[in-house]
Amino acid sequence: MYNSLLGELMENNIYLIKDIARIAGLSVYTVKYYLNLGLIKEVGRSKETNFRYFDDTTTEALKQIVALRKGGISLGKIREMVKAPQ
C-alpha cells in the first residue's frame, strides 16, 4: 500500500493545500471546504507533519469545479456529478 502510494506520488507533481489554492484561484478555506464536501481528495498525508498532499488531478478537479460554479452549478449538483459513476 505505502509503496504504491509513494510510486503514485512520484509520478505526479505534488502540492500542498496552499499551492493548489493558489493554482485554482481559491482560498485555503474554500479548498478545505471542498475537501469536507468530498469534491476533492488528498493523495497522501505526511506522518511527521500531517500535511495533506495533492497532485495534478486535484488541481484539474478544482479548475473544473471553479468553471462549473461560474456556470451557476450548485455545489450539491457538483457533488452528485463527482459521486456518479463515470
Backbone hydrogen bonds, N-H to C=O, Kabsch-Sander energy under -0.5 kcal/mol:
donor,donor_aa,acceptor,acceptor_aa,energy
5,L,1,M,-2.2
6,L,2,Y,-2.7
7,G,3,N,-2.4
8,E,4,S,-2.2
9,L,5,L,-2.6
10,M,6,L,-1.8
11,E,7,G,-1.1
12,N,8,E,-1.0
15,Y,54,F,-2.9
19,D,16,L,-0.6
20,I,16,L,-2.0
21,A,17,I,-2.1
22,R,18,K,-1.8
23,I,19,D,-2.5
24,A,20,I,-2.2
25,G,21,A,-0.9
26,L,21,A,-2.9
31,V,27,S,-2.0
32,K,28,V,-2.5
33,Y,29,Y,-2.1
34,Y,30,T,-2.5
35,L,31,V,-2.0
36,N,32,K,-2.4
37,L,33,Y,-1.9
38,G,34,Y,-0.7
38,G,35,L,-1.0
39,L,34,Y,-2.3
40,I,34,Y,-0.9
43,V,53,Y,-2.9
44,G,53,Y,-1.2
46,S,51,F,-2.5
50,N,46,S,-1.6
53,Y,44,G,-2.8
54,F,15,Y,-2.4
58,T,55,D,-0.8
59,T,55,D,-1.6
60,E,56,D,-2.3
61,A,57,T,-2.1
62,L,58,T,-2.6
63,K,59,T,-2.2
64,Q,60,E,-2.0
65,I,61,A,-2.4
66,V,62,L,-2.7
67,A,63,K,-2.1
68,L,64,Q,-2.5
69,R,65,I,-2.7
70,K,66,V,-2.3
71,G,67,A,-1.3
72,G,69,R,-1.7
73,I,68,L,-2.4
78,I,74,S,-2.3
79,R,75,L,-2.6
80,E,76,G,-1.9
81,M,77,K,-2.3
82,V,78,I,-2.4
83,K,79,R,-2.1
84,A,80,E,-1.3
